[in-house]
Amino acid sequence: MPNNVMFKFEIPNSTVVLLLDFSTTLHRKKPPVKTLISIGYGGANPQQFARMASEAKSRKSQGAHAALYDPKGNISTSCGLKSWIRAGMPWHMVVMGLPLYGRTWKLKDPNLNEIGAPVVGLGPGDEGVLNFAEVVKFNEENGATVVYDVETVSTYSYVGSSCIGYDDTLSTLLK
């Protein structure tokens, strides 16, 4: 889990052994293992995701960062994982990744800062992205309010017109 003091991703020794075994197994596979990247879910509109990824102006509101669940729709980690399994991928071969960075947004109205609030552009950071250490530093230096969202199992912080969606220790641990 992320360490808020040392800015390292700490992994228990019992998990390290499993990860080493997993990576060794992958390296020995013949033919070599191929990497798959899932953007969206089965039946998703690829043009919609391409537009959202490439055009900042197409983003009208900020959503939960790496939401495990989406109570208002079907764009979430759980929907993505389920769609791979429904499409025939064996459940034991599905791997869920976690981002160690935050997405930043400039809120249209600083008084509306919950998930789904309207935005007018990207917030602080390079192209609206801060690594985990930068998120923690930004929050501390600016006195940001940190909110854990139970419905989406995600974290966000806000101060003024800046809002950052990210995974902290709690959301990472629960995922």
Secondary structure, DSSP 8 states (H G I E B T S, - for coil): -B-TTT--B---HHHHHHHHHHHHHHHH-SS--------S-TT--HHHHHHHHH-GGG--B---TT-S--TTSS-SHHHHHHHHHHTT--GGG------SEEEEEEESSTT--STT-BEEEE-SSBTTEEEHHHHHHHHHHHT-EEEEETTTTEEEEEETTEEEEE--HHHHHH-
